[in-house]
Amino acid sequence: MGGLQSGGGTSAVAASAHAACERFRLTDPFITRKTRKALAEHIGHPDISAGIPEARWMRAMTFETLVHSERFVTELLTKTIGQLALPRPKAVRRRNCHAATDTTAKELAQAHLKANFSGEATMLTALAVPYLKLEDVSDATAIRPDFAIVCPRLSDDDRTIGSWLIMGDAKDYERVRSRIDDSRMLKGFLQVALGAESAAAWSKLPGGMQVHQYGALAVPRNAFLQPEAVVELLDDHRAEVRTRADERLAVKSQLGDSAPVEDELAAYVAGLEATFDPRSCVTCNLFSCCREELRAADDPLALLTEIGVDRLTRPSAVGLVSGTGQIGEVPYATVAQVTATVTGLPQWTGRPRTDPCGLPGTINLVLPKSDAAALGVHGVAVQRVGADGPGAWVRRSFADPQSPLTRRAMMRLLGRAIRELHEAGLGPVHLVVPDRPTADLLATAADSLAGVELSRLRWQHDLDSGRPALTFDGEPATLPDPLDTDERVAVSFLLEEDRAQAMSLRTPIVDLRSVLASHVVPGGPAGDAGRLDYLVRWAEATDPHDHRQVSDQIAEQPETPGARLSNSASDAIHRALRRDQARYDALVQDALDYRIEQVGRALAILDRLDSSQLREVHRELEGDAQEVWGRRLALQASDLVRFSRTYPTWRNSQVEMLDADRKCFDQLACLADAAVARDKAIDAGVREVALATVIGVDPVRLDVRSRRLVDGSRVVALHINGRSLVEAPTTTLKIQKGSFKLGQLPVAALREVPDANGLLWEPKVAPTLAVGDELVLADTAWFGNPLRSGHEIAVPRPSLDNLSAPKSTCTAATYASDPDGHRWCCRPHTVAEAEWSDLLAQRRERGELNPEVWPPLVDEERFDVGPGADTPEPPFAPAPESLTMDDLD
């Protein structure tokens, strides 16, 4: 048995995604004296899913190296201290603790003296601190904070009375669309809190040194992994990790001498209750063990647990598995998932198509992402769909995946395709990708290149004005080459998609997986349906599938359909890139081949489905929005502005537009999709839609299941027995400037009749009904004022951005002739950045910018202006077995 695994990489702090699971908590290496990976192998269920790709581990180590490097020590230290409103240190120093507790204690003592008597601040790296309340346990492993800062602590009258210890950690979180997920930041600060709580309880903490109530997290500022310090109050986090530590100690104390020994571990693990969720548990080393237990159990609830049905929904859905057929109010998607699992056949929603996939004006794109860089791309393939159908796939592989030149080459390829389709006048351009991470990577890469271009415009103006070109931090800037025409088209189009993220109806980038998932529901775990190839396998099925066999086969294959590589493929490509270029190119081509094949199969499946009358409505809405984008691009005005750089006044003005967009989206979805409409109708929080059952005909009487659609309510039938009335051949559609008018629908007011059950409903256009038919009704007031015809409804058309975008009357000369009147609509980027450059120069001259000002200012824009020097590559070392992707992400 190994030493007492208390800290290091045990994943035992409250930050773990699995902390709610009893089996996870009680298989803590602190208790079993084995890492969970070693434990899984010992009990016969080796972990094959939770490992860390070599390239991803190298990136993590590269970032940690940068955090520890002399190049960034001063910046991290001063910005951390400055954000905490502490006094400016007289000098800064860095010391390495070499991951040893004795060395850490000595360096803390020296840093404390320097803070007290010299006013210096010290950054300590590679610390080792005894785990909370385990200082006296000799074989307990220490926790290892990436860094900590020691600085002077002053009294109210500015006398030095001791030192502050600010605990920190380094996390190379990817910035997606210029931000880091809040959940990831929370996990990082929980780990910082564990370091703070352990340090505060350490007897060797120097007298007069206090652990600061705030902690620091070093995260990448941009794609070049330049570290940036983020600070946060740790009081709640420290209470949480303290509680978790007390729980661990209590469990250890309760077990005492009965703690499992080597031969008892299998029985011990089997006796612990697992909180299983196939979506989140896949990153746990014990995932295979827990899943095999569920697969072996002869219990309908076990099957529902295995495929990820929500715990509260399982009792209502168990009849689908047991064969009784008795179920409660269960969402359609869950019913379809369980039915597909039991029968082995896919369940089709019957929803007609509203997506643009495969239509002229679309571009299909696939790429494999590099795990070694946030924006790294190994290769890309693009296919244009013109008036004469799909063209040939154009492929590129990149020898330097993380280079800015690679991103620009990718944008040139995409921009040319967008420009040619736009010039052909085939309607709105749509980029079709196999999954959402592909879209995120493209939008984030565009954000990076837009930042570089805007910085270039400012620096060029500085040079033209006779000033030196300086970065935000006051360092000499190196001017990059300007974006060429095709690069700018792609960058501005992808930033348009980034702005469209707030909208529900905008679809510049189409996620092919989501489109297919709206038409077919596969069996097996819902998380597996997050892969396009899994959906395709089910959608093509003609004979019953064993959901477990399909799930295992898809998980075990080396290729994936989306941006992210499997661990095995990532490792193979990473090794080949370092050693064998020909092998690397072949592997990248194989990855592209697989993705192209899956996209082709998915499009072929969609081609067999019927199209909705509303498909043209969605194209019309996107076309309107792209007209605005076209004006942005033509005038080079606000086409490179990402959402995070928009003005607060503009964001505030979008609230009403977002509400209108969401309402229109919900209305169109309810009209086209019977499952969506039914789920809304059974939702107690939805007022506008309800279910009704026909209890009489001639005249029609309805039993309406709603407390809001009552006597006097004017309603329209959207669906009858799951059949959408908007798709009926008699239903008319008229696209108007302000709305989309649908006619020949059954519309009438509900009326209460004395001495009769239900509500009377006599629409002018009467559908054929029978007793027992189920209808989905909608309040016509939801769609607006009633129309005189008595058989029509109108879906209001959302307005476009008319505040911060060029108007239809704006031209290339408009701004020059009236700068004040057109400041917010068509002011070119060259003018806007020149004004900003002049303002920055004035502030720098007044000493208001780094490094003159205290506290140091934080660059909120975080543009990718280059690393300034070659990023060091750490010596290769495999990821420790005790770590999983949970520890990095």
KACOR-V749443 format. One line per field, one symbol per residue. psi: psi as a letter, one per 40 degrees, with the letter a starting at -180 (. if undefined). A space follows every 50 residues. Layout:
BEGIN
psi: ???
END
This chain:
BEGIN
psi: iaihgdbbfefeieeieedehddddefhdddefiidddddddeegiheee ihiddddddddddddddeiddedddddddddddefiihidiiiiiheffh ddddddddddddddddeefihhhhifihhhihefdehdehiiigidiihh iihiidffiheaiihhiiihhghhhhfeihhddddddddddddddddddd ehdehihehihieiiihhihdaeeehihhhiihedddddddddddddddd dddddbeehhideeddddddehhhghheddedeidedddddddddehghd ddddddefhideddddeddddeedehiaghiddddddddddddeiihhde hiheieheiheihhhiihiheeidfhhdiihhhihadeahaihhihihdg deiddddddddddddddddddddefeaihhhhieiddddddddddddddd ddddddddddddddeeiihiideeihihhiiihiddddddddddddddde deidehfdhhhddddddedhhiiahdddeehddddddddehdihihdddd dddddeidiieadhiidddddddddddddgdddddddddddddddddddd dddddddeiiiidedddddddddddeddddddddefheeehideeiiddd ddeeddddddddddddddddddhddddddddehdehdeiiiihheiigih hihhgiedgahehhihhdihfehhddeidehihhhideihhhifihhiih hhhifiiahhhgidghihiiheihihiihdddeaiiiddeeiihhihiii hedfihideiideddddgdddfdedfhidddddddddddddddddefeii edihihihgddfigeieeihhihiihhihideiidddd.
END
